[in-house]
Amino acid sequence: MTDITIIGTGNMARGLAARALAGGNSVQLLAHDDKAKADALAAEFTGQVDPGVLGDAITGSIVIPAVYFDAAKDIVARYGNSLDGKVYIDITNPVDFSTFEGLSVPAGSSAAEELQKTTGAKVVKAFNTTFAATLGEGRVTGQPLDVLVAGDDEDAVAAVTAFASAAGLTPIVVGPLRRARQLEQAGFLNILLSANEQLPQFQWNSALRFAPAA
């Protein structure tokens, strides 16, 4: 049994795999359609990485599709009840790319909640406020990344916080899955800051950080 299955071979998949391996986990890495991409990414790491392709049986107890929201919906539909009981980490920010003015989910909902309606997996929102460029090291300006976590299932939330802690990150549980609405808005704001060329200090290498009181 693999500890963590990551679907995708882009920059977020690379960063998440780096953190998973840093935490001592084994990783199943599934490419969308070309196993050679998974093989190439797996070769960048030391540790236990099992490359494959979308459609292979998922072996991880934690599943992280490192994809956009629409692709995540397709993955959930494709794997169906084989996801039942697994911990599913939704990292998406469902930005409406046609306008770049908001999110493409119904009012009063979130990508995580929409996915939970269609799967028997235990959906947890996390990692949507962290950028790929920062996950490799897991730190920005010497500070560990905060991972904001929302979920309804206590065991699933505990599994995600344990994963983040082992990876050298700082998990912060913000509440039930409906708090994903606020996390996705925060993720969108972070994207807007980094996409703004007039703010060169926030060019995809920044991070949201909550400083606790002394």
DOVOGU-203417 format. One line per field, with one value per residue (C-alpha): residue in one letter; x, y, z. Coordinates in steps of 0.05 Angstrom, whole numbers, plus 5000, padded with zeros to 4 digits. Each point is the difference from the previous one (the first is absolute). Layout:
DOVOGU-203417
res: (A | ...)
u: (X | ...)
v: (Y | ...)
w: (Z | ...)
END
This chain:
DOVOGU-203417
res: (M | T | D | I | T | I | I | G | T | G | N | M | A | R | G | L | A | A | R | A | L | A | G | G | N | S | V | Q | L | L | A | H | D | D | K | A | K | A | D | A | L | A | A | E | F | T | G | Q | V | D | P | G | V | L | G | D | A | I | T | G | S | I | V | I | P | A | V | Y | F | D | A | A | K | D | I | V | A | R | Y | G | N | S | L | D | G | K | V | Y | I | D | I | T | N | P | V | D | F | S | T | F | E | G | L | S | V | P | A | G | S | S | A | A | E | E | L | Q | K | T | T | G | A | K | V | V | K | A | F | N | T | T | F | A | A | T | L | G | E | G | R | V | T | G | Q | P | L | D | V | L | V | A | G | D | D | E | D | A | V | A | A | V | T | A | F | A | S | A | A | G | L | T | P | I | V | V | G | P | L | R | R | A | R | Q | L | E | Q | A | G | F | L | N | I | L | L | S | A | N | E | Q | L | P | Q | F | Q | W | N | S | A | L | R | F | A | P | A | A)
u: (5000 | 5027 | 4992 | 4983 | 4975 | 5014 | 4965 | 5035 | 5072 | 5000 | 5033 | 4949 | 5009 | 5075 | 4994 | 4951 | 5042 | 5061 | 4963 | 4970 | 5068 | 5032 | 4949 | 5020 | 4940 | 4999 | 4969 | 4961 | 5006 | 4949 | 5009 | 4938 | 5013 | 5075 | 5035 | 5067 | 4984 | 4989 | 5065 | 5038 | 4972 | 5011 | 5073 | 5010 | 4990 | 5031 | 4952 | 4944 | 4963 | 4957 | 4984 | 4938 | 4945 | 4929 | 4955 | 5048 | 4972 | 5011 | 5042 | 5007 | 4958 | 5005 | 4984 | 5021 | 4980 | 5048 | 4954 | 4949 | 4929 | 4969 | 5053 | 4988 | 4927 | 5018 | 5048 | 4947 | 4951 | 5051 | 5020 | 4930 | 4991 | 5074 | 5011 | 4952 | 5031 | 5064 | 5023 | 4994 | 5038 | 4969 | 5053 | 4961 | 4982 | 4940 | 5016 | 4954 | 5053 | 4950 | 4996 | 5054 | 4952 | 4975 | 4991 | 4962 | 4960 | 4929 | 4990 | 5003 | 5043 | 5072 | 5039 | 5012 | 4926 | 4980 | 5050 | 4975 | 4930 | 5025 | 5049 | 5002 | 5071 | 5011 | 5014 | 5047 | 5018 | 5074 | 5061 | 4958 | 5034 | 5071 | 5036 | 5039 | 5063 | 5000 | 4983 | 5066 | 5036 | 4938 | 5022 | 4999 | 5050 | 5020 | 4929 | 4962 | 4939 | 4932 | 4952 | 4928 | 4956 | 4924 | 4961 | 4940 | 5032 | 5045 | 5043 | 5011 | 5018 | 5049 | 5032 | 5010 | 5029 | 5047 | 5023 | 5012 | 5037 | 5045 | 5016 | 5026 | 4939 | 4953 | 4929 | 4944 | 4931 | 4950 | 4936 | 4950 | 4999 | 4956 | 5060 | 5028 | 4959 | 5045 | 5063 | 4984 | 4988 | 5067 | 5034 | 4969 | 5026 | 5069 | 4997 | 4978 | 5059 | 5050 | 4971 | 5006 | 5065 | 4996 | 5013 | 5066 | 5009 | 4942 | 5020 | 4980 | 5054 | 4960 | 4956 | 4942 | 5025 | 4962 | 5044 | 4978 | 5001 | 5063)
v: (5000 | 5068 | 5056 | 5056 | 4999 | 5065 | 5008 | 5046 | 5015 | 5076 | 5048 | 4989 | 4925 | 5009 | 5043 | 4954 | 4939 | 5035 | 5014 | 4930 | 4968 | 5048 | 4975 | 4928 | 4980 | 4954 | 5032 | 4974 | 5051 | 4996 | 5038 | 5022 | 4962 | 4990 | 4955 | 5026 | 5066 | 4964 | 4961 | 5064 | 5035 | 4939 | 4999 | 5069 | 4971 | 4952 | 4959 | 4952 | 5027 | 4955 | 5033 | 4983 | 5029 | 5024 | 4939 | 4957 | 4976 | 5051 | 4970 | 5060 | 5010 | 5075 | 5023 | 5069 | 5019 | 5056 | 5026 | 5054 | 4994 | 4976 | 4945 | 4981 | 4989 | 4954 | 4961 | 4990 | 4976 | 4954 | 4965 | 4997 | 4957 | 4978 | 5066 | 4981 | 5008 | 5032 | 5068 | 5047 | 5066 | 5054 | 5052 | 5036 | 5073 | 5000 | 5067 | 5023 | 5009 | 5030 | 5063 | 4992 | 5036 | 4944 | 4926 | 4951 | 4965 | 5013 | 5055 | 4972 | 4941 | 4982 | 4953 | 4954 | 4997 | 4988 | 4943 | 4970 | 4996 | 4951 | 4955 | 4952 | 5024 | 5044 | 5068 | 5047 | 5069 | 5016 | 5026 | 5048 | 5060 | 4974 | 5010 | 4947 | 5042 | 5000 | 4927 | 4972 | 5029 | 5008 | 5068 | 5073 | 5049 | 4945 | 4990 | 4935 | 5003 | 5002 | 4948 | 5020 | 4938 | 4993 | 4936 | 4965 | 4932 | 5003 | 4941 | 5028 | 5069 | 4966 | 4962 | 5064 | 5039 | 4942 | 5000 | 5075 | 4997 | 4943 | 5040 | 5058 | 5044 | 5033 | 4973 | 5045 | 4969 | 5055 | 4961 | 4957 | 4990 | 5060 | 5043 | 4980 | 5059 | 5048 | 4962 | 5002 | 5075 | 5007 | 4957 | 5043 | 5064 | 4970 | 4984 | 5071 | 5029 | 4955 | 5012 | 5076 | 5023 | 5065 | 4959 | 4966 | 4978 | 4951 | 4963 | 4929 | 4994 | 5029 | 4967 | 5013 | 4997 | 5005 | 5025 | 4976 | 5046 | 4997)
w: (5000 | 4979 | 5050 | 4952 | 4928 | 4960 | 4934 | 4951 | 4981 | 5000 | 5049 | 5056 | 4994 | 5004 | 5063 | 5034 | 4984 | 5029 | 5065 | 5003 | 4992 | 5050 | 5050 | 4989 | 4958 | 4940 | 4938 | 4941 | 4943 | 4944 | 4935 | 4961 | 4936 | 4991 | 5050 | 4976 | 5035 | 5066 | 4989 | 4987 | 5062 | 5044 | 4978 | 5032 | 5069 | 5048 | 5041 | 4981 | 4939 | 4957 | 4932 | 4961 | 4958 | 5012 | 5000 | 5041 | 5066 | 5054 | 5056 | 5046 | 5062 | 4987 | 4930 | 4974 | 4929 | 4983 | 4945 | 4985 | 5027 | 4935 | 4994 | 5073 | 4986 | 4942 | 5044 | 5054 | 4947 | 4969 | 5064 | 5029 | 5061 | 5000 | 5037 | 5056 | 5068 | 4975 | 5022 | 4940 | 5005 | 4957 | 4983 | 4946 | 4994 | 4952 | 4967 | 4945 | 4947 | 4951 | 5043 | 5053 | 5046 | 5044 | 5011 | 4955 | 5055 | 5023 | 5051 | 5070 | 4979 | 4984 | 4955 | 5059 | 5018 | 4927 | 4996 | 5066 | 4970 | 4947 | 5037 | 5058 | 5015 | 5061 | 4969 | 5036 | 4975 | 5006 | 4962 | 4957 | 5031 | 4988 | 4934 | 4963 | 5001 | 5076 | 5013 | 4977 | 5060 | 5043 | 5025 | 4980 | 5030 | 5049 | 5025 | 4991 | 4956 | 5033 | 4974 | 5013 | 5009 | 4999 | 5004 | 5032 | 5015 | 5062 | 4979 | 4930 | 5028 | 5048 | 4943 | 4960 | 5059 | 5015 | 4928 | 5001 | 5067 | 4978 | 4938 | 5041 | 4990 | 5050 | 4995 | 5025 | 5005 | 4984 | 5008 | 4962 | 4925 | 4989 | 5021 | 4932 | 4973 | 5037 | 4983 | 4926 | 5003 | 5037 | 4947 | 4945 | 5034 | 5005 | 4925 | 4984 | 5040 | 4965 | 4931 | 5009 | 4967 | 5040 | 5063 | 4984 | 5072 | 4992 | 4936 | 5018 | 5053 | 5057 | 5052 | 5046 | 5071 | 5065 | 5056 | 5068 | 5060 | 5042)
END
